[in-house]
Amino acid sequence: MTEKNNQEDRPPLFGSWNSLYLLVLGHLAFLILIFYLITKYFS
């Protein structure tokens, strides 16, 4: 029963939730940088 619960708690693509959270935060930082550069370029 415990082994089944551990498998259900895993994220679908990565080995741990921390890796998934870091990917999401990195993507957010990348988008913020891109939007900042676009704003500076066209202002």
PyMOL Python script that loads the backbone (N, CA, C, O; Angstrom):
from pymol import cmd

cmd.read_pdbstr("""\
ATOM      1  N   MET A   1       0.827  -1.203   0.000  1.00  0.00           N
ATOM      2  CA  MET A   1       0.000   0.000   0.000  1.00  0.00           C
ATOM      3  C   MET A   1       0.866   1.260   0.000  1.00  0.00           C
ATOM      4  O   MET A   1       0.568   2.219  -0.712  1.00  0.00           O
ATOM      5  N   THR A   2       1.930   1.260   0.790  1.00  0.00           N
ATOM      6  CA  THR A   2       2.799   2.433   0.850  1.00  0.00           C
ATOM      7  C   THR A   2       3.515   2.653  -0.467  1.00  0.00           C
ATOM      8  O   THR A   2       3.653   3.795  -0.904  1.00  0.00           O
ATOM      9  N   GLU A   3       3.975   1.592  -1.112  1.00  0.00           N
ATOM     10  CA  GLU A   3       4.661   1.712  -2.398  1.00  0.00           C
ATOM     11  C   GLU A   3       3.730   2.304  -3.450  1.00  0.00           C
ATOM     12  O   GLU A   3       4.163   3.119  -4.265  1.00  0.00           O
ATOM     13  N   LYS A   4       2.479   1.913  -3.444  1.00  0.00           N
ATOM     14  CA  LYS A   4       1.515   2.449  -4.401  1.00  0.00           C
ATOM     15  C   LYS A   4       1.287   3.940  -4.156  1.00  0.00           C
ATOM     16  O   LYS A   4       1.180   4.706  -5.113  1.00  0.00           O
ATOM     17  N   ASN A   5       1.212   4.362  -2.903  1.00  0.00           N
ATOM     18  CA  ASN A   5       1.039   5.781  -2.579  1.00  0.00           C
ATOM     19  C   ASN A   5       2.239   6.597  -3.023  1.00  0.00           C
ATOM     20  O   ASN A   5       2.078   7.721  -3.497  1.00  0.00           O
ATOM     21  N   ASN A   6       3.448   6.048  -2.876  1.00  0.00           N
ATOM     22  CA  ASN A   6       4.646   6.768  -3.297  1.00  0.00           C
ATOM     23  C   ASN A   6       4.656   6.950  -4.807  1.00  0.00           C
ATOM     24  O   ASN A   6       5.071   8.004  -5.290  1.00  0.00           O
ATOM     25  N   GLN A   7       4.215   5.964  -5.559  1.00  0.00           N
ATOM     26  CA  GLN A   7       4.189   6.077  -7.006  1.00  0.00           C
ATOM     27  C   GLN A   7       3.141   7.085  -7.468  1.00  0.00           C
ATOM     28  O   GLN A   7       3.354   7.773  -8.466  1.00  0.00           O
ATOM     29  N   GLU A   8       2.044   7.186  -6.783  1.00  0.00           N
ATOM     30  CA  GLU A   8       0.997   8.132  -7.148  1.00  0.00           C
ATOM     31  C   GLU A   8       1.405   9.570  -6.844  1.00  0.00           C
ATOM     32  O   GLU A   8       0.891  10.493  -7.478  1.00  0.00           O
ATOM     33  N   ASP A   9       2.310   9.787  -5.895  1.00  0.00           N
ATOM     34  CA  ASP A   9       2.728  11.133  -5.511  1.00  0.00           C
ATOM     35  C   ASP A   9       3.829  11.684  -6.403  1.00  0.00           C
ATOM     36  O   ASP A   9       4.173  12.859  -6.280  1.00  0.00           O
ATOM     37  N   ARG A  10       4.388  10.889  -7.284  1.00  0.00           N
ATOM     38  CA  ARG A  10       5.467  11.351  -8.148  1.00  0.00           C
ATOM     39  C   ARG A  10       4.927  12.246  -9.256  1.00  0.00           C
ATOM     40  O   ARG A  10       3.815  12.040  -9.743  1.00  0.00           O
ATOM     41  N   PRO A  11       5.726  13.250  -9.653  1.00  0.00           N
ATOM     42  CA  PRO A  11       5.310  14.083 -10.781  1.00  0.00           C
ATOM     43  C   PRO A  11       5.393  13.282 -12.074  1.00  0.00           C
ATOM     44  O   PRO A  11       6.155  12.317 -12.143  1.00  0.00           O
ATOM     45  N   PRO A  12       4.636  13.651 -13.093  1.00  0.00           N
ATOM     46  CA  PRO A  12       4.574  12.831 -14.297  1.00  0.00           C
ATOM     47  C   PRO A  12       5.848  12.826 -15.134  1.00  0.00           C
ATOM     48  O   PRO A  12       6.111  11.822 -15.795  1.00  0.00           O
ATOM     49  N   LEU A  13       6.661  13.892 -15.147  1.00  0.00           N
ATOM     50  CA  LEU A  13       7.800  13.965 -16.054  1.00  0.00           C
ATOM     51  C   LEU A  13       9.159  13.923 -15.360  1.00  0.00           C
ATOM     52  O   LEU A  13      10.147  13.548 -15.991  1.00  0.00           O
ATOM     53  N   PHE A  14       9.238  14.287 -14.114  1.00  0.00           N
ATOM     54  CA  PHE A  14      10.517  14.416 -13.430  1.00  0.00           C
ATOM     55  C   PHE A  14      10.578  13.500 -12.227  1.00  0.00           C
ATOM     56  O   PHE A  14       9.564  12.941 -11.809  1.00  0.00           O
ATOM     57  N   GLY A  15      11.767  13.347 -11.673  1.00  0.00           N
ATOM     58  CA  GLY A  15      11.965  12.447 -10.544  1.00  0.00           C
ATOM     59  C   GLY A  15      11.457  12.988  -9.225  1.00  0.00           C
ATOM     60  O   GLY A  15      11.149  12.217  -8.316  1.00  0.00           O
ATOM     61  N   SER A  16      11.365  14.310  -9.105  1.00  0.00           N
ATOM     62  CA  SER A  16      10.890  14.887  -7.851  1.00  0.00           C
ATOM     63  C   SER A  16      10.094  16.158  -8.129  1.00  0.00           C
ATOM     64  O   SER A  16      10.204  16.763  -9.196  1.00  0.00           O
ATOM     65  N   TRP A  17       9.307  16.536  -7.160  1.00  0.00           N
ATOM     66  CA  TRP A  17       8.508  17.747  -7.305  1.00  0.00           C
ATOM     67  C   TRP A  17       9.398  18.974  -7.321  1.00  0.00           C
ATOM     68  O   TRP A  17       9.074  19.952  -7.994  1.00  0.00           O
ATOM     69  N   ASN A  18      10.524  18.952  -6.593  1.00  0.00           N
ATOM     70  CA  ASN A  18      11.429  20.099  -6.582  1.00  0.00           C
ATOM     71  C   ASN A  18      11.949  20.402  -7.979  1.00  0.00           C
ATOM     72  O   ASN A  18      12.064  21.569  -8.352  1.00  0.00           O
ATOM     73  N   SER A  19      12.263  19.381  -8.752  1.00  0.00           N
ATOM     74  CA  SER A  19      12.729  19.582 -10.127  1.00  0.00           C
ATOM     75  C   SER A  19      11.645  20.235 -10.978  1.00  0.00           C
ATOM     76  O   SER A  19      11.927  21.121 -11.785  1.00  0.00           O
ATOM     77  N   LEU A  20      10.431  19.800 -10.796  1.00  0.00           N
ATOM     78  CA  LEU A  20       9.321  20.382 -11.545  1.00  0.00           C
ATOM     79  C   LEU A  20       9.103  21.840 -11.152  1.00  0.00           C
ATOM     80  O   LEU A  20       8.873  22.683 -12.019  1.00  0.00           O
ATOM     81  N   TYR A  21       9.173  22.150  -9.849  1.00  0.00           N
ATOM     82  CA  TYR A  21       9.014  23.524  -9.386  1.00  0.00           C
ATOM     83  C   TYR A  21      10.123  24.419  -9.931  1.00  0.00           C
ATOM     84  O   TYR A  21       9.860  25.555 -10.328  1.00  0.00           O
ATOM     85  N   LEU A  22      11.368  23.918  -9.955  1.00  0.00           N
ATOM     86  CA  LEU A  22      12.475  24.708 -10.494  1.00  0.00           C
ATOM     87  C   LEU A  22      12.290  24.975 -11.981  1.00  0.00           C
ATOM     88  O   LEU A  22      12.615  26.060 -12.462  1.00  0.00           O
ATOM     89  N   LEU A  23      11.775  24.002 -12.703  1.00  0.00           N
ATOM     90  CA  LEU A  23      11.512  24.205 -14.121  1.00  0.00           C
ATOM     91  C   LEU A  23      10.461  25.298 -14.323  1.00  0.00           C
ATOM     92  O   LEU A  23      10.626  26.160 -15.187  1.00  0.00           O
ATOM     93  N   VAL A  24       9.401  25.272 -13.548  1.00  0.00           N
ATOM     94  CA  VAL A  24       8.339  26.271 -13.668  1.00  0.00           C
ATOM     95  C   VAL A  24       8.866  27.660 -13.309  1.00  0.00           C
ATOM     96  O   VAL A  24       8.559  28.633 -13.998  1.00  0.00           O
ATOM     97  N   LEU A  25       9.655  27.762 -12.238  1.00  0.00           N
ATOM     98  CA  LEU A  25      10.211  29.058 -11.855  1.00  0.00           C
ATOM     99  C   LEU A  25      11.215  29.565 -12.884  1.00  0.00           C
ATOM    100  O   LEU A  25      11.262  30.764 -13.160  1.00  0.00           O
ATOM    101  N   GLY A  26      12.009  28.678 -13.449  1.00  0.00           N
ATOM    102  CA  GLY A  26      12.942  29.071 -14.494  1.00  0.00           C
ATOM    103  C   GLY A  26      12.218  29.571 -15.728  1.00  0.00           C
ATOM    104  O   GLY A  26      12.634  30.554 -16.342  1.00  0.00           O
ATOM    105  N   HIS A  27      11.148  28.905 -16.091  1.00  0.00           N
ATOM    106  CA  HIS A  27      10.348  29.329 -17.236  1.00  0.00           C
ATOM    107  C   HIS A  27       9.724  30.700 -16.979  1.00  0.00           C
ATOM    108  O   HIS A  27       9.697  31.547 -17.871  1.00  0.00           O
ATOM    109  N   LEU A  28       9.229  30.917 -15.776  1.00  0.00           N
ATOM    110  CA  LEU A  28       8.659  32.216 -15.417  1.00  0.00           C
ATOM    111  C   LEU A  28       9.717  33.312 -15.501  1.00  0.00           C
ATOM    112  O   LEU A  28       9.444  34.383 -16.043  1.00  0.00           O
ATOM    113  N   ALA A  29      10.906  33.072 -14.982  1.00  0.00           N
ATOM    114  CA  ALA A  29      11.984  34.056 -15.050  1.00  0.00           C
ATOM    115  C   ALA A  29      12.357  34.347 -16.501  1.00  0.00           C
ATOM    116  O   ALA A  29      12.620  35.497 -16.851  1.00  0.00           O
ATOM    117  N   PHE A  30      12.384  33.326 -17.342  1.00  0.00           N
ATOM    118  CA  PHE A  30      12.683  33.505 -18.759  1.00  0.00           C
ATOM    119  C   PHE A  30      11.630  34.380 -19.429  1.00  0.00           C
ATOM    120  O   PHE A  30      11.974  35.284 -20.190  1.00  0.00           O
ATOM    121  N   LEU A  31      10.359  34.126 -19.159  1.00  0.00           N
ATOM    122  CA  LEU A  31       9.292  34.935 -19.746  1.00  0.00           C
ATOM    123  C   LEU A  31       9.361  36.387 -19.288  1.00  0.00           C
ATOM    124  O   LEU A  31       9.162  37.302 -20.087  1.00  0.00           O
ATOM    125  N   ILE A  32       9.640  36.599 -18.013  1.00  0.00           N
ATOM    126  CA  ILE A  32       9.757  37.962 -17.500  1.00  0.00           C
ATOM    127  C   ILE A  32      10.896  38.686 -18.205  1.00  0.00           C
ATOM    128  O   ILE A  32      10.742  39.846 -18.587  1.00  0.00           O
ATOM    129  N   LEU A  33      12.026  38.028 -18.384  1.00  0.00           N
ATOM    130  CA  LEU A  33      13.163  38.635 -19.076  1.00  0.00           C
ATOM    131  C   LEU A  33      12.827  38.961 -20.525  1.00  0.00           C
ATOM    132  O   LEU A  33      13.146  40.049 -21.006  1.00  0.00           O
ATOM    133  N   ILE A  34      12.192  38.038 -21.217  1.00  0.00           N
ATOM    134  CA  ILE A  34      11.814  38.271 -22.616  1.00  0.00           C
ATOM    135  C   ILE A  34      10.848  39.452 -22.731  1.00  0.00           C
ATOM    136  O   ILE A  34      11.026  40.313 -23.592  1.00  0.00           O
ATOM    137  N   PHE A  35       9.835  39.497 -21.876  1.00  0.00           N
ATOM    138  CA  PHE A  35       8.873  40.602 -21.932  1.00  0.00           C
ATOM    139  C   PHE A  35       9.529  41.931 -21.570  1.00  0.00           C
ATOM    140  O   PHE A  35       9.179  42.964 -22.141  1.00  0.00           O
ATOM    141  N   TYR A  36      10.458  41.924 -20.648  1.00  0.00           N
ATOM    142  CA  TYR A  36      11.196  43.138 -20.299  1.00  0.00           C
ATOM    143  C   TYR A  36      12.011  43.635 -21.483  1.00  0.00           C
ATOM    144  O   TYR A  36      12.001  44.827 -21.789  1.00  0.00           O
ATOM    145  N   LEU A  37      12.714  42.733 -22.146  1.00  0.00           N
ATOM    146  CA  LEU A  37      13.522  43.133 -23.295  1.00  0.00           C
ATOM    147  C   LEU A  37      12.666  43.637 -24.451  1.00  0.00           C
ATOM    148  O   LEU A  37      13.044  44.596 -25.125  1.00  0.00           O
ATOM    149  N   ILE A  38      11.532  43.013 -24.687  1.00  0.00           N
ATOM    150  CA  ILE A  38      10.619  43.483 -25.732  1.00  0.00           C
ATOM    151  C   ILE A  38      10.098  44.878 -25.387  1.00  0.00           C
ATOM    152  O   ILE A  38      10.015  45.745 -26.257  1.00  0.00           O
ATOM    153  N   THR A  39       9.750  45.091 -24.134  1.00  0.00           N
ATOM    154  CA  THR A  39       9.252  46.396 -23.711  1.00  0.00           C
ATOM    155  C   THR A  39      10.314  47.474 -23.887  1.00  0.00           C
ATOM    156  O   THR A  39      10.019  48.567 -24.372  1.00  0.00           O
ATOM    157  N   LYS A  40      11.548  47.172 -23.495  1.00  0.00           N
ATOM    158  CA  LYS A  40      12.641  48.140 -23.658  1.00  0.00           C
ATOM    159  C   LYS A  40      12.913  48.444 -25.129  1.00  0.00           C
ATOM    160  O   LYS A  40      13.190  49.588 -25.490  1.00  0.00           O
ATOM    161  N   TYR A  41      12.833  47.435 -25.961  1.00  0.00           N
ATOM    162  CA  TYR A  41      13.129  47.605 -27.379  1.00  0.00           C
ATOM    163  C   TYR A  41      12.092  48.489 -28.069  1.00  0.00           C
ATOM    164  O   TYR A  41      12.448  49.325 -28.898  1.00  0.00           O
ATOM    165  N   PHE A  42      10.816  48.312 -27.734  1.00  0.00           N
ATOM    166  CA  PHE A  42       9.764  49.039 -28.420  1.00  0.00           C
ATOM    167  C   PHE A  42       9.332  50.325 -27.718  1.00  0.00           C
ATOM    168  O   PHE A  42       8.425  51.010 -28.191  1.00  0.00           O
ATOM    169  N   SER A  43       9.960  50.654 -26.614  1.00  0.00           N
ATOM    170  CA  SER A  43       9.567  51.899 -25.927  1.00  0.00           C
ATOM    171  C   SER A  43      10.460  53.068 -26.301  1.00  0.00           C
ATOM    172  O   SER A  43      10.261  54.179 -25.810  1.00  0.00           O
TER     173      SER A  43
END
""", "prot")
cmd.dss("prot")
cmd.show_as("cartoon", "prot")
cmd.util.cbc("prot")
cmd.orient("prot")
